[in-house]
Amino acid sequence: MIPLLIGLGVLIGGAIIVANWDDIVDWLKDFVPKLKAAWNKLKKFVAHAAMVVAEKVKNMFHIKHKQYYQENGQWMEETTTRKIDESEVPPFIKAKVQKSQQDVNITSEMEQEMHMEI
């Protein structure tokens, strides 16, 4: 009985596809270029690399997220900076930053911190 129902479903589905074939093809001809255009717009926002750096400025820490991507064949860098009070910075990051006089890459530490919170 079940194979008969499956066969009947395939037969009816096939008949619907054949009856609407031209509409399906027209829809695909319209949809595929829109999908390609949307993908090309999205590709420029896909990061190729990212890192998190920190620096101490007076009693504040600056945490910077740097993202690198290509747009129109040129490499772009986008930096977002957040000022954080010293009391909010985890001790292991604070110690690493205080040892240096310049920006310190804390990407791996931030990854570990994010995984610990999940």
Disulfide bonds with the S-S distance in Angstrom:
none
